[in-house]
Each structure stands twice: as structure tokens, then as C-alpha cells.
Amino acid sequence: IYFANPGSSYFHDLVISNTAGTTFSSDVYVNDQLTMEDDGVLTQSSSKHLYVTSHLPQTSTGYSVVNTRVTGDIVMGEDAEIPNAGHLHVDQGRTLTLNGYTLSVDGNLQVELNNSSGTGLVMTDDADIVTINGNGYFWTDYNDGSATSSGLLTAGTIYLRGNFSQWAESYASGNAFISTGTTVVLDGSTAQT
């Protein structure tokens, strides 16, 4: 599956049910719902990205996309999983709200903030749970001096099994991770930094 102009061209709803395998050989945008059905298999190389704008993908064990990126404002309506060492990246100016659900990321979770107020990872419900089997990265972009996660991490629990990094690029605020109620549990099986 190839898009010469991803973003300009995109899928609305996409169902993967091919058990012999489906391969994305370019960046791909899904503007509503990607659903893995039955024993469908989906792969994409590590140099490409799957962009989702309305919903996190409904995955299965056949979902082998290395880089899933949130490029819209998503409010979860069900539990979600990014399996098979896949990474999830919340793009700058975008929001992923857990809304009382559970998110499991088998790879890394990356949350990038900019000056857009109220964007990033939102955990404000006691039932919100994020499990990160890889690393957790929270950062503010270059020249985004007013970027902040203040008020967005007020409840729920993050289980982190890899390393944790918060950083700010030049002329950016250092407010990429301000937990005022979200509990972070470092429960890796090897040393964490």
C-alpha cells in the first residue's frame, strides 16, 4: 500500500483482515478508524509512520507498525494497545485524552508539547492507566516558551518499564511533565534511568 502524497490523500475507515499480510510502504493517514479484524496482519517499516487523527487503532497481535502518530485530538472511547514493540507519538499541538480507559504501549511513548494550551497527554480520571513497556519521552519544542502540561496530569497511573526523559529544546519551557495527581510507577525488570 503506497501513498505518493500522504496527508493530502488518506483512508477514512480502514479494516485489515488479510491474513497473508498487508504492508504499508509509505506514510499512511487514517482519518477515522483503523481496525484489525480476525487474524489480519499489518506491517510498516521503521522509517515510515501511520498517522491517526480521530481514534487510536483497534489493534491485534498482527499489528506490526513501528511508529503510530497522533495528529488529531483524540478522546479515547475504549481501551487501546500498540503491540509488537510499536511506538506511539503524540504530535505537538495534539491531544490524547484517556477518558477513563487504559492505554498500553509496547514500545516508547513520546509526547511533544508546543505553545497550544491544553495539548499533550491528558489524564484527569482516576481510572486512566498508561502502561509503557519502552521509554517515556516528554518534551517541549524549540522556542515554545509557554508550553506546559500543567493541569493535564491530575489523576490515574502511568506504569513505566523503561527510562524516563523530560527535556526542552532551546528557548522552550521546561514544563513538559507536571504531574499534580497522576502517579508514576517505575516497575521495569532492569535498571531504569
C-alpha positions as CSV (number, residue, x, y, z in Angstrom):
1,I,0.0,0.0,0.0
2,Y,1.7,3.2,-1.2
3,F,0.7,6.9,-1.0
4,A,2.8,9.3,-3.0
5,N,1.1,12.2,-1.2
6,P,0.2,11.0,2.3
7,G,-1.8,13.6,4.2
8,S,-3.3,15.1,1.0
9,S,-4.6,11.6,0.3
10,Y,-5.8,9.3,3.1
11,F,-8.1,6.5,4.2
12,H,-11.2,7.4,6.2
13,D,-12.0,3.9,7.7
14,L,-9.7,1.0,7.1
15,V,-10.2,-2.6,8.0
16,I,-7.2,-5.0,7.8
17,S,-8.4,-8.7,7.5
18,N,-5.8,-10.1,5.1
19,T,-4.1,-13.0,6.9
20,A,-1.4,-13.2,4.3
21,G,-0.2,-9.7,5.2
22,T,-0.7,-6.1,4.3
23,T,2.3,-3.8,4.1
24,F,2.3,0.0,4.2
25,S,5.4,1.0,2.1
26,S,4.8,4.8,2.7
27,D,3.5,7.0,5.4
28,V,-0.3,6.5,5.7
29,Y,-3.0,8.6,7.2
30,V,-6.2,7.2,8.6
31,N,-8.7,9.9,9.4
32,D,-11.2,7.9,11.3
33,Q,-10.8,4.2,12.4
34,L,-8.2,1.6,11.6
35,T,-9.5,-1.9,12.7
36,M,-7.5,-5.1,12.7
37,E,-10.0,-7.9,12.0
38,D,-9.8,-11.6,12.7
39,D,-6.1,-12.7,12.1
40,G,-5.2,-9.8,9.8
41,V,-1.6,-8.8,9.5
42,L,-0.3,-5.3,9.0
43,T,3.4,-4.2,8.8
44,Q,5.2,-1.0,8.1
45,S,8.9,-0.2,8.1
46,S,10.5,1.7,10.9
47,S,11.3,4.7,8.6
48,K,7.5,5.2,7.9
49,H,4.6,6.4,10.1
50,L,0.9,5.6,10.5
51,Y,-0.9,8.9,11.3
52,V,-4.2,8.7,13.1
53,T,-6.5,11.7,13.6
54,S,-9.7,10.6,15.3
55,H,-9.2,7.3,17.0
56,L,-6.3,5.1,18.1
57,P,-6.2,1.9,16.0
58,Q,-8.1,-1.1,17.1
59,T,-5.1,-3.5,17.1
60,S,-4.5,-7.2,17.3
61,T,-1.4,-9.4,17.5
62,G,-1.0,-8.9,13.7
63,Y,-0.4,-5.1,14.1
64,S,3.3,-4.6,13.5
65,V,3.5,-0.8,12.8
66,V,6.6,0.6,14.4
67,N,5.5,4.3,14.5
68,T,1.9,5.3,15.2
69,R,1.4,9.1,15.4
70,V,-1.5,11.0,16.9
71,T,-2.1,14.0,14.6
72,G,-5.6,15.0,15.8
73,D,-7.3,15.5,19.1
74,I,-8.3,12.0,20.3
75,V,-10.6,11.2,23.2
76,M,-10.4,7.5,23.9
77,G,-13.7,5.6,23.9
78,E,-12.2,2.2,24.6
79,D,-9.0,0.6,25.8
80,A,-6.2,0.6,23.3
81,E,-2.9,-1.2,22.7
82,I,0.1,-0.5,20.5
83,P,1.7,-4.1,20.4
84,N,4.8,-5.7,19.0
85,A,7.4,-3.1,20.2
86,G,5.4,-0.3,18.5
87,H,5.9,3.3,19.5
88,L,3.2,6.0,20.0
89,H,3.9,9.6,19.4
90,V,1.6,12.5,20.3
91,D,2.5,15.3,17.9
92,Q,2.9,18.9,19.1
93,G,-0.4,20.7,19.4
94,R,-2.4,17.5,19.6
95,T,-4.2,15.9,22.5
96,L,-4.6,12.3,23.6
97,T,-7.2,12.1,26.4
98,L,-7.5,8.8,28.2
99,N,-11.1,9.5,29.4
100,G,-11.1,6.6,32.0
101,Y,-9.6,4.0,29.7
102,T,-6.3,2.0,29.5
103,L,-3.5,2.6,27.0
104,S,-0.7,0.0,26.6
105,V,2.3,0.9,24.5
106,D,4.7,-2.0,23.9
107,G,7.5,0.4,22.7
108,N,8.1,4.1,23.6
109,L,5.5,6.8,24.3
110,Q,6.6,10.2,23.1
111,V,4.6,13.4,24.0
112,E,5.7,16.6,22.3
113,L,4.3,19.9,23.5
114,N,4.2,23.3,21.9
115,N,2.5,26.6,22.9
116,S,-1.0,25.3,22.2
117,S,-2.8,25.3,25.6
118,G,-4.1,22.0,26.9
119,T,-2.4,19.7,24.5
120,G,-0.4,16.6,25.1
121,L,-1.3,13.6,27.2
122,V,-4.4,14.2,29.3
123,M,-5.0,12.0,32.4
124,T,-7.7,13.5,34.6
125,D,-9.8,10.5,35.5
126,D,-8.8,8.1,38.4
127,A,-9.4,5.1,36.0
128,D,-6.8,6.4,33.5
129,I,-4.0,3.9,33.1
130,V,-1.0,4.1,30.7
131,T,1.5,1.2,30.6
132,I,4.7,1.9,28.7
133,N,7.0,-1.1,28.1
134,G,9.6,1.1,26.5
135,N,10.7,4.6,27.4
136,G,8.7,7.7,28.2
137,Y,9.7,10.9,26.5
138,F,8.1,14.3,27.3
139,W,9.4,17.4,25.6
140,T,8.8,20.9,24.5
141,D,9.7,22.2,21.1
142,Y,12.1,24.9,20.1
143,N,11.0,28.4,21.0
144,D,7.8,27.2,22.8
145,G,8.3,29.2,26.0
146,S,4.7,28.8,27.2
147,A,4.3,25.1,26.6
148,T,3.1,23.2,29.7
149,S,1.4,20.1,30.8
150,S,0.1,21.8,33.9
151,G,-3.5,20.7,34.7
152,L,-3.3,17.7,32.3
153,L,-1.8,15.0,34.6
154,T,-4.1,15.2,37.6
155,A,-5.2,11.6,38.1
156,G,-4.6,8.0,37.0
157,T,-1.4,6.0,36.9
158,I,1.5,5.6,34.4
159,Y,3.4,2.3,34.6
160,L,6.8,2.8,33.1
161,R,9.1,-0.1,32.4
162,G,11.8,1.7,30.5
163,N,13.6,5.0,31.0
164,F,12.0,8.5,31.6
165,S,13.2,11.7,29.9
166,Q,11.8,15.2,30.1
167,W,13.6,17.9,28.1
168,A,13.2,21.2,26.5
169,E,14.7,22.4,23.3
170,S,16.3,25.9,23.0
171,Y,14.1,28.7,24.2
172,A,11.3,26.3,25.3
173,S,9.7,25.9,28.7
174,G,10.8,23.1,30.9
175,N,7.1,22.2,31.7
176,A,6.6,19.1,29.6
177,F,5.8,16.9,32.5
178,I,4.0,18.4,35.5
179,S,2.1,15.7,37.5
180,T,-0.2,17.1,40.1
181,G,-2.0,13.9,40.8
182,T,-1.0,11.2,38.2
183,T,1.1,8.5,39.9
184,V,4.1,7.2,38.1
185,V,5.2,3.7,38.9
186,L,8.7,2.7,37.8
187,D,8.3,-1.1,37.5
188,G,10.9,-2.2,35.0
189,S,12.7,-5.5,35.3
190,T,16.1,-3.9,34.6
191,A,17.8,-0.7,35.9
192,Q,15.9,2.4,34.9
193,T,17.3,5.9,34.3
